Amino acid sequence: MAAEENRIANLKALVDRLAAESDGKLRLGYRSIATATGLKEEYIYQLYKGIKKSMGPDAAKSIARAYADGRPPGWFDLPPTEKSGGANVELAPMGGRRIPVISAIQAGVWSEIVDTFAPGDADDWLMTDLELSPHAFALTIRGNSMLPDFNPGDRVIIDPEVTPHPGDFVAAKNGEQEATFKKYRPRGMDAHGNMVFELVPLNDDYPTLRSDVEPIRIVGTMVEHRKYRRPR
């Protein structure tokens, strides 16, 4: 029964997609399928409108072959996907790597404590499917300096072994051994050959930090942003 329903759902999604790719008229969707499969246009119309309630296996195979587009055999008996014009989301695999969520002060000295950090030192963990270095960690966003893209309570995963590019977001250590999270903007080399960079807040109400003015050092680069629904 499920396969029968999926065939009809896939047919309807396919007709809608083909119609949208032309002038939006459903008849062109029926005609395209009929031309590609040898089935009668009236038969496609009746299936789409629910006049016919079931589709024979031979008809389903003909449509599946004509519109396989790299999908495996039997795809027409499965629930619709984005390729057929149906759902544009699918279940994501559960991440298999645990990333410790640490405090801002811990993040500030992360490069010094990384070799002695024990699993029990973290109060919380994030799961991810990214391939990250063993030293990756997560921070919770505090304050409003990175609004509107980063809300308080959002979490970011930082990898110390990823070199930032212009426009990336980074965690950095300030002179008080606390972490700050900002947008990275390089400004060229100083007289000693050291890279001068700015740490830029997205909220204009907060100041930009500059590495040749105050002691700041990049701890790591953001590789993932967990954005959560804000409570009303």
C-alpha positions in Angstrom: 0.0 0.0 0.0 2.8 2.4 0.9 4.6 1.8 -2.5 1.3 2.5 -4.3 0.8 5.8 -2.5 4.4 6.7 -3.1 4.1 6.1 -6.8 1.1 8.5 -7.0 2.9 11.1 -4.8 6.0 10.9 -7.0 4.0 11.2 -10.2 2.2 14.3 -8.8 5.5 15.9 -7.7 7.0 15.1 -11.1 4.1 16.6 -13.0 4.3 19.8 -10.9 8.1 20.1 -11.4 7.8 19.6 -15.2 5.0 22.1 -15.4 6.9 24.6 -13.4 9.9 24.2 -15.7 7.7 25.2 -18.7 4.9 27.7 -18.5 3.3 26.4 -15.3 0.5 24.5 -17.1 -0.1 21.0 -15.8 -1.0 19.7 -19.3 2.7 20.2 -20.3 3.7 18.0 -17.3 1.3 15.2 -18.5 2.6 15.6 -22.0 6.3 15.5 -21.0 5.8 12.2 -19.1 3.7 10.7 -21.9 6.4 11.5 -24.5 9.2 10.2 -22.3 7.5 6.9 -21.4 5.0 6.1 -24.1 2.1 6.2 -21.7 -1.1 7.9 -22.7 -1.4 11.6 -21.6 -5.0 10.9 -20.5 -3.7 8.1 -18.2 -1.2 10.5 -16.5 -4.0 13.1 -16.2 -6.3 10.6 -14.5 -3.6 9.5 -12.0 -2.8 13.1 -11.2 -6.4 14.1 -10.6 -7.2 11.0 -8.6 -9.6 9.6 -11.1 -7.5 6.5 -11.2 -6.4 5.4 -7.8 -3.6 3.1 -8.6 -0.7 2.8 -11.0 0.4 -0.5 -12.4 4.0 -1.7 -11.9 4.9 -1.6 -15.6 3.8 2.1 -15.8 5.8 2.9 -12.6 8.9 1.2 -14.0 8.6 3.2 -17.3 8.4 6.5 -15.4 11.2 5.5 -13.0 13.5 4.6 -15.9 12.7 7.8 -17.8 13.3 10.1 -14.8 15.9 8.1 -12.8 18.4 11.0 -12.9 21.0 9.0 -11.0 18.6 7.6 -8.4 18.6 3.9 -7.5 16.2 1.3 -9.0 12.9 1.4 -7.2 13.1 5.1 -6.3 9.6 5.6 -7.6 8.2 3.4 -4.9 9.8 5.5 -2.2 8.6 8.8 -0.7 9.1 11.9 -2.9 12.4 13.7 -2.7 13.6 17.1 -3.9 14.7 15.6 -7.3 11.1 14.6 -8.0 9.8 18.0 -6.9 8.7 16.8 -3.5 10.2 17.2 0.0 13.4 19.4 0.0 14.7 18.0 3.3 15.7 14.6 4.6 16.8 13.2 7.9 20.4 14.1 8.7 22.7 11.4 10.1 23.4 11.6 13.8 26.9 13.0 14.4 29.4 10.6 15.8 31.9 13.0 17.4 31.5 14.6 20.8 32.7 18.2 21.1 33.2 19.7 24.6 31.3 22.9 25.4 33.7 25.0 27.5 33.6 28.4 29.2 35.0 31.6 27.9 37.9 31.6 30.3 38.7 28.0 29.4 38.7 29.0 25.7 41.1 31.8 26.4 43.7 29.4 27.6 42.6 26.5 25.4 45.9 26.3 23.5 47.7 25.8 26.8 45.3 23.3 28.5 44.4 21.2 25.4 46.8 18.4 26.2 45.6 18.0 29.7 41.8 18.5 29.1 39.9 15.5 30.4 36.4 14.4 29.4 35.1 15.1 32.8 36.2 18.8 32.5 33.2 19.6 30.2 29.7 20.1 31.6 28.1 19.7 28.2 28.8 18.3 24.8 27.7 18.8 21.2 27.6 16.0 18.6 28.8 16.7 15.1 29.5 14.7 11.9 32.3 17.1 10.8 35.9 15.8 10.5 37.6 18.0 13.1 40.9 18.0 14.9 41.2 16.4 18.3 41.4 19.9 19.8 38.0 21.2 18.6 35.7 22.7 21.2 32.4 24.6 21.4 31.5 28.0 22.9 28.1 29.5 23.8 27.5 33.0 22.5 27.0 35.6 25.2 25.9 39.2 24.8 24.7 41.1 21.7 28.0 42.0 19.9 27.4 39.5 17.1 23.7 40.3 16.4 21.9 39.7 14.1 23.6 36.6 12.9 24.6 35.2 16.3 22.1 35.3 19.1 22.8 34.8 22.8 22.6 31.1 23.5 23.7 30.0 20.0 26.7 27.7 20.0 29.7 27.7 17.7 32.2 24.9 17.2 35.8 26.1 17.0 38.7 24.2 15.5 42.2 25.5 16.6 43.8 23.8 13.6 41.8 25.6 10.9 43.5 28.8 9.7 41.0 31.6 9.2 40.4 33.3 5.9 39.1 36.9 5.6 35.5 37.0 6.6 35.7 33.9 8.8 34.5 33.9 12.4 37.1 33.2 15.1 37.5 32.8 18.8 40.5 34.8 20.1 42.3 35.2 23.4 42.4 38.7 25.0 44.9 40.0 27.6 42.7 38.7 30.4 42.8 35.1 29.1 39.1 35.3 28.1 37.6 34.4 24.8 36.0 36.8 22.4 34.1 35.7 19.2 34.3 38.0 16.2 34.7 38.3 12.5 38.2 38.0 11.2 39.6 40.8 9.0 43.4 40.8 8.2 45.1 44.2 7.7 48.5 43.2 6.4 52.0 42.8 8.0 53.6 45.1 10.5 57.2 46.2 10.5 58.2 43.0 12.3 56.5 40.7 9.7 53.5 39.9 12.0 50.0 39.7 10.6 47.9 42.6 11.8 44.2 41.8 12.0 40.9 43.2 13.3 38.2 41.4 15.2 35.0 42.9 14.0 31.6 42.8 15.8 28.5 42.5 13.6 26.7 44.8 15.9 27.9 48.4 15.2 27.3 49.4 18.8 30.4 47.5 19.8 34.1 48.4 19.1 36.4 46.7 16.7 39.5 45.1 18.2 42.9 45.4 16.6 45.9 43.2 17.2 48.5 46.0 16.9 46.6 48.0 19.6 45.9 45.4 22.2 47.1 41.8 22.9 44.8 39.4 21.1 45.6 36.1 19.5 43.5 33.8 17.4 42.5 30.6 19.2 40.6 28.9 16.4 38.2 29.2 13.5 34.4 28.6 13.6 33.5 25.5 11.6 29.9 25.1 12.6 27.1 27.4 14.0 24.2 26.0 16.0 21.4 28.5 15.8 18.4 28.0 18.2 14.9 29.2 18.2 14.6 32.3 20.5 12.0 32.0 23.2 9.1 34.5 22.9 
